[in-house]
Amino acid sequence: MTGLPVQVCQTCGQAVFPARALCPRCGGRAWRTETATAGVAEQVTTHRRGGVIASVATDLGPVVVARAEDAVGPGARVVLDIDGGAPVARVSA
C-alpha cells in the first residue's frame, strides 16, 4: 500500500491521523477515508540508537511521526508509506 489511511470528517472536512471516534473540530462521527501519499518533513530527529524519525506535515493536513529513510531532512518533500504497521517517510523522486 502506498500512503497512509487518513480519516476525513464528513461534516466539516477535518482530516485526522491516527483514527479517532469523534472529530476534534465538530464532534462528528461520520468519516470517509482518504490516502495521504506525500508531505513535507518539518522536524527530523536521530535516536541515540541510530534510528531517524520525522514529523511530516501531510498534504491532507495532519502531522504524522514517521520513520525517516533516504536521508530525509527538514524541509524535504517526502512520500509516505506503511511498513510493518508503522508510517515511513522517504525522499520523493
Residue pairs with C-beta under 8 A, 6 or more apart in sequence:
1 81
1 82
2 35
2 37
2 79
2 80
2 81
3 35
3 36
3 37
3 80
3 81
3 82
4 17
4 35
4 36
4 58
4 64
4 80
4 81
4 82
4 87
5 19
5 33
5 34
5 35
6 15
6 16
6 17
6 33
6 34
6 35
6 36
6 58
6 60
6 62
7 15
7 16
7 17
7 19
7 20
7 31
7 32
7 33
8 14
8 15
8 16
8 31
8 32
8 33
8 34
8 60
9 15
9 16
9 23
9 25
9 26
9 28
9 30
9 31
10 28
10 30
10 31
10 32
11 23
11 26
11 28
11 30
12 23
12 25
12 26
12 28
14 23
14 24
14 25
14 26
14 61
15 34
15 36
15 58
15 60
15 61
15 62
16 23
16 24
16 62
17 36
17 58
17 62
17 64
19 31
21 29
22 28
22 29
23 29
23 31
34 60
36 58
36 59
36 60
36 62
36 64
36 80
37 59
37 79
37 80
38 58
38 59
38 77
38 78
38 79
38 80
38 92
39 56
39 57
39 58
39 59
39 64
39 77
39 78
39 80
39 89
40 56
40 57
40 75
40 76
40 77
40 78
41 54
41 55
41 56
41 68
41 72
41 73
41 74
41 75
41 76
41 78
41 89
42 54
42 55
42 56
42 57
42 63
42 74
43 54
43 55
43 74
44 52
44 53
44 54
44 55
44 68
44 72
44 73
44 74
45 52
45 53
45 54
46 52
47 53
51 67
52 67
52 68
52 69
52 72
53 65
53 66
53 67
53 68
54 65
54 66
54 67
54 68
54 72
54 78
54 89
55 63
55 64
55 65
56 63
56 64
56 65
56 66
56 78
56 80
56 87
56 89
57 63
58 64
58 80
64 80
64 87
65 87
66 78
66 80
66 86
66 87
66 88
66 89
67 83
67 86
67 87
67 88
67 89
68 78
68 88
68 89
69 88
69 89
69 90
69 91
70 90
70 91
71 91
72 78
72 89
72 90
72 91
76 91
77 91
77 92
78 89
78 90
78 91
78 92
79 89
79 90
79 91
79 92
80 87
80 88
80 89
81 87
81 88
81 90
82 88
